[in-house]
Amino acid sequence: MPFLLHHPPGLVLESLQRETSTKRIPASEIAEESSNVQLVTARIRFGERCGPDVGYCDEDLCCSPAGYCGNTTAHCQAPDCQLDYGSCDANKTPQGLSTEDIPRPHVGYVPYGQEVYSCQAPYTFAMTFDDGPNQYTSDLLDILEAFNAKATFFITGVNSGKGQIDDFGRPWGKLIQRMHHGGHQIASHTWSHQDLNTITPSQRRDQLVKNEAALRNILGGFPTYMRPPYSNCDDDCLDDLAELGYHVIFFNIDTNDYKNDNPEAIQLSKDTVGDALSNSQVPLGRPFLAIGHDIHAQTVYNLTSYILRRVQDAGYRAVTVGECLNDPRDNWYRWDYRTQ
């Protein structure tokens, strides 16, 4: 079965969600005078306006989504903090050597820098979880273990005010180690969940390399699999990801769990999965690749157990993305053997 490099008809149960953002102008480009207006070039102080046509916040201050300088979580948390105009969480850098110089050979037959929407191994169901780890992830691992199920976690490094994942004063590093030791697959969802289509090529590379360094600090290596935030990645983005040696993973079941995070609405997500598994027009044993988010309570405590029961009842196995693509585990990571 060939890789599906386009939206598979009849299986993408809802179109990919897209988000747009206003183009941001680097502060260096707004420091010129016009005939009538002199744009602000100085640093901007606490509580004052910042952003395009205004300027850059003073040192150690963040430019909030609404365009004010400050240092609270609301000002600084990724991905909404205006990273071009202040010291956002996204601008932080993990400790240790950069991963830039680690070789990135393309091995195996899973394509690099191309959109992958479907699995290959019959009767496999690849559950994937984006945006974590977060407060519910430990309980999710307990649920997966109870069902003897494996999943793939597309991990972000510093978004939503959670702090850096490689800060072992927080629970995230140990949770990621538990995922790995439990046989789950670790994949990248970028450092701070920026839209890869709306940032510069150097910022795009930064988003992957910083997350690599953080995961290397936790695991000793970093993934070859990633998913773009908001499912946004144009041709230039895909070219960059190919150069960085990434398999770009999408999905053919969108649970829309993030829209349905209450006890009543989550039934819509259950119906989406149930309809896919019971669809008589789908070839027998057709594999599925589903997206969910472990940052939502109903996903963890309600939807996941339902999916796992339906998967078992249908004669499927809940596996990692790498397994459902018949890709050997040795291909899932690049290890950093350098001494620091």
N, C-alpha and C positions, 0 to 999 in steps of 0.2 A: 504494500500500500504506500503510495507516495506521500511525502509531507505535504500538508495543506498550507500553501503560502498565500491563501486568500480566505475570506470568510466562507466557511463551509455552508452551503445552502441547507436549510432545514435543521441545522444543529446549533447554530448561534442563536440562542433563544431570545436574546435581546441584543441589539447593536451595542458595540463598544461605547462606553461613556467617554465623552470628550470634554475637556475643560480648556478654556482659553484664558489668556491673561494679557493685560496691556503690555506692549513692548516697553521695556525699561531702557532708559538712556544712561550710559555710564556717566558718572560725575565729570570725568575728564572732557566729555563732549558738550557740557553745558556751561563751561567756564568762559564763554566768549561774550563780547558785547555786541548788541545790535545798535542801530542808529538811535533808538528811543529807550531801550531797556537794557539795564545792566543786570545780568543774572548773578545769583549768589554764588560765590566761590569759596567762602570761608566755611569752616566747620560750624555745625549748628548745635545749639545747646539743648540741654534737657527740657522737654516739654514743648519745644518749638517744632514747626513744620519741617518736613524733609521729603525728598523724592525728586522725580523728574521736574526740571525747571526751578527747583528750590535749592537742593544741595545735599551734602553728605553729613551725617550726624557726627558730633564730636567723638573723640576716641572712647571706645568701650560702650558706646550707646548704639542701640538698634533703631532702625526705622520701621515703625509698625505698618501693618497693611493699610491703615487709615492715613499714614503719612505724618507720624509724630515721633520725635526722638525720646527714647526711654530705655529702661533696663529691666523691665518686668518680663515674665514669661509671655504675656500677651504681645509685647513688643518684639521679642527676640525669637519666638519659636518658628521653626521651619514647618511647612514650606512657605508660609504666608509673609513672613518678615521680608522686607525689600532688601535683598542681599547686595544689590549694587549701591546702597545708600547708607549702610550701617554695618555694625559688627554682629550679624545674625548668627544663630546656632549653626547655620549652614557653612559659615566661614571658619568654624573650628577645624582643627586638624588632629587626627590621632597621633599618639606618640609612636616613636620607632621609625625605622627606615621606610621610605616610600617603596611601593611595589612596582613603580614605573619600569624598572629595568629587569624584572623577572620575565624570562622567555614565555611566549604565548603561542606555542605551536597549535595548529588545527589538527586534532586527532579524532579518529572515529568517523562515522558517516552522518551524524546529526549535523545539519548545516550551521554555520556561524554567520552572524549578521543577517539572518533571514527570519521572517516571522514564522513561527511554528504554532499552529493552532490545534493540532490533533496528535494523539498518541499512535503507537504502532502495534503494541502487543494486544492480542485479543483478550476480551474479558478483563481488562484493567480499567480502574477508575482512579485517576490521579487527583487527589484533593490538594489544593494549594491555598495558602493563607498569606495575605499581603499585609504590610505596614507594621508588623510587630517586630520584636516581642513587646508585650504590654501586660497589663494587670491580669488578664484572663489566660495568658498563654500556659502557665503552669497547669491549670486545671484542664486545658485542652490536651496537653500531653498525657495527663492521667486518663482521659476519655479514649484517646487513640490507643494507649497501651491496653486498656480493658478490652478493646476490640481486636487487638493484635494487628492494628492498621498502621501503615506508614503514610507520611504526607511530606509535602515540600513547603518550606517556609521562605518566602521572598522578604528578606529582612532589610529594614531601613536602619541607618546608623544613628540619627540624632533628631528625628522629626517629632512633632507634637509635644515638645517640652519634656521628653522623657530622659534627656541627658544622653551622653555618649554610651553606646552599647559596650564599649571596652573599658568603661569605668567600673571596676569591680567593687566599688562602694555601692553600686546599684545591682539589682538582681539579674540584669539582662545577660551578662557574660556567662554566668553559670547556667542560665536557661538555654542559651545557644549551645553550650557544651552538652547539656542533657539531650537536646534534640539530636545532636550529632552522634552521641554515644548510643542513643536509642534507635539508630538506623534511619532516622528521617534525613531528608536532603536539605541542605542549607543553600540558598540562592540569594542573589542581590536584588534589592528594589531601590538601589541608589542610596547615597549618603543622607540626603535631606528631603527626598520626595519632590524635587523640582520637576516641572514639565520640561522634558529634554528637548522639545521643539522650540522653546521660547528663550533658551539661554544660549550663550556663545559656545562654540566648539571647545574652547579651553575649559569653560565651566562644566560642560557636559562630561569631559574627560575627568575633571576634578570630582564629579559626583560618583564616578565608578571607582576611581583610584583611592579616594578617602575611605569608602566603604570597604574596599579590599584591605587596606591597612588595619582598620578596626577589626575585621573578621580574622585577619592574620594574627592580631594580638590575642585573640580568643582561642583560635583553633590551630594556629600554625600555618594556615593557608587560606585561600579564598576561592570562591566559586567560579565556575565557567558558565553557569546559568544565571540569567537575569530576566526581570520583567520591567518594562518601562512604566513609570508612574502615569496614571490616567490613560494607560494604553496608547500613549502618544510617542511615536518614533517615525519620523519621515525618512526619506532615502539617505540624506546626509547623516542623520542619527544612526541608521543601520550600518552605514559605511564605517562610522567611528567605532561602533560596537564590534564589527567584524575585525577591525584592527586591534581592538583590545582583547579579542578572542572569546567572545560571548555568544552563547546560544540564546536567542531572544524568544521568550515563551509567552504566548497569549493563552487562549482557552476556547473551548467550544460549548461550555455551559457557564453562563453568567448567573450566579445565584441572586445577584442584586441584594445581597444581605445587608449592605450598608444603608439601603433605603428602607429596610424592613426590620429595624432593630426594636421591635416591641412584640409582646406575646401574641398579638393578633396578626400583625402584618407579616411575621416570619412564615406564616402558612404559605404566602405567595412564593417564597424561596423554596419551601418544601415541594410545592406543586411543580415548580420548574424542574427540579431534579427528578421527582417521581414521574413526570410526563416523559422526560428523556429516557429513563430506564424502561418505561413500559410502551414506548412508541413502536408499534408493529411495523412501521415503514423503515425503521433503522435496521441495517443489516445485523444479523445475529452475532452477538459478541463484540459489536463495534465499541472500541475504547473511548473513554471520555476524559476530558481535562477540564476541571471545574475550578472556578475562582471564588474565594471567600476571604474574610478578613478576621483575624483573631483579636482585633481590638474591639469587637462588638459582643456584648453579653449574649444576645440571642443566638448568634452564630455558634458560640462555644457551648452554651448550656442547653440549647434546644435543637438547632439545625444539624449540628455535627452528628449527634447520635442517630437522628432520623436518617441522615444520608448513609451512615455506616450500616444500619439495619437494612435499608433498601438495597444497598450494594451487595450485601451478603445474600439476601433473598433472591437477587437476580443472578447469582452465581458468579459475581465479579470479585476481584481482589482490589483492596485499597492500597495503592502503591505510590512510590515517588515518581516524579516526572522522568527522572533518568531511567528508572526501571520500565516505565510504560513506553519509553522510546527505545528500549533494548540497548541502552548505552551503558557500558561497564562502569562500575562505581569509580574505578581509577581515573576516569575521564571527567569526573564531576568537579574536581578541585585542582588548583595549582599550589604546590607547597613551597614555602620559603625556608630554605636550608641555610640561609646566611646567618652568621653570628653578628650580633649587634654590639 
